[in-house]
Amino acid sequence: MFDQVVQRAYGAKYDFMAIAYFVWRIFLKAVFNRPIPDKNKWESKNKWFCNEIFELVLKQDLSMKTPNDLMFLLETSDNFDSVGVFK
């Protein structure tokens, strides 16, 4: 997995537009109770967002998952021996 992470992230630029969309949707959820979409519409294939590292392991689109969502997914994944989640 380390090789995949290095290949994906090394030298790639950070996807600031994907972050902006993520923050915008969190704002809409908090203020207007609008649902958070499953896909980040502003993400770029040539840049990366930290969630994409987890996509390598979990094999699903995680572009709009919060850190808490990611931890709960990792907790139930067979690809990890142990994950501590504070509740």
C-alpha positions in Angstrom: 0.0 0.0 0.0 2.9 2.4 0.7 3.9 2.2 -2.9 0.4 3.1 -4.0 0.3 6.1 -1.6 3.7 7.3 -2.8 2.6 7.0 -6.5 -0.6 8.8 -5.9 0.5 11.6 -3.6 4.2 12.2 -4.2 4.7 15.4 -6.3 0.9 15.8 -6.8 -0.6 19.2 -6.0 -3.2 19.5 -3.3 -6.8 19.7 -4.6 -7.9 23.1 -3.1 -11.1 23.2 -5.2 -12.1 19.8 -3.7 -11.5 21.2 -0.3 -13.6 24.3 -1.1 -16.5 22.2 -2.3 -16.3 19.9 0.8 -16.3 23.0 3.1 -19.2 24.5 1.2 -21.3 21.4 1.5 -20.5 21.1 5.2 -21.7 24.7 5.6 -24.9 23.9 3.7 -25.5 20.9 5.9 -24.9 22.9 9.2 -27.0 25.9 8.2 -29.7 24.6 6.0 -29.7 20.9 6.8 -28.9 20.1 3.1 -27.6 16.6 2.5 -23.9 16.0 1.8 -23.5 14.4 -1.7 -21.5 11.2 -2.2 -19.3 12.7 -4.9 -17.1 15.8 -4.8 -18.0 17.6 -8.0 -15.0 19.9 -7.9 -12.3 17.3 -7.5 -9.5 17.0 -10.0 -7.9 13.8 -11.2 -4.5 15.5 -11.4 -4.5 16.6 -7.8 -5.2 14.9 -4.5 -7.2 15.3 -1.4 -6.2 13.3 1.8 -9.3 11.1 1.6 -8.0 9.5 -1.6 -5.3 7.7 0.4 -8.1 5.8 2.1 -9.7 5.1 -1.3 -6.7 2.9 -2.1 -7.5 0.6 0.7 -11.3 0.7 0.9 -11.8 0.7 -2.9 -14.6 3.3 -2.9 -15.1 7.0 -3.6 -14.5 8.8 -0.3 -14.3 12.3 -1.6 -17.1 13.6 0.6 -16.5 11.6 3.8 -15.7 13.4 7.0 -12.8 12.3 9.2 -15.4 10.6 11.5 -17.0 8.8 8.6 -13.5 7.6 7.6 -12.8 6.2 11.0 -16.0 4.3 11.2 -15.4 2.8 7.7 -11.9 1.8 8.8 -13.2 0.3 12.0 -15.4 -2.1 10.0 -12.9 -2.8 7.2 -11.2 -6.2 7.0 -8.1 -4.5 5.6 -7.1 -3.1 9.0 -6.2 -5.1 12.1 -7.3 -2.6 14.6 -8.6 0.9 14.6 -9.5 2.9 17.8 -12.6 5.0 17.6 -13.5 7.2 20.4 -17.3 7.5 20.9 
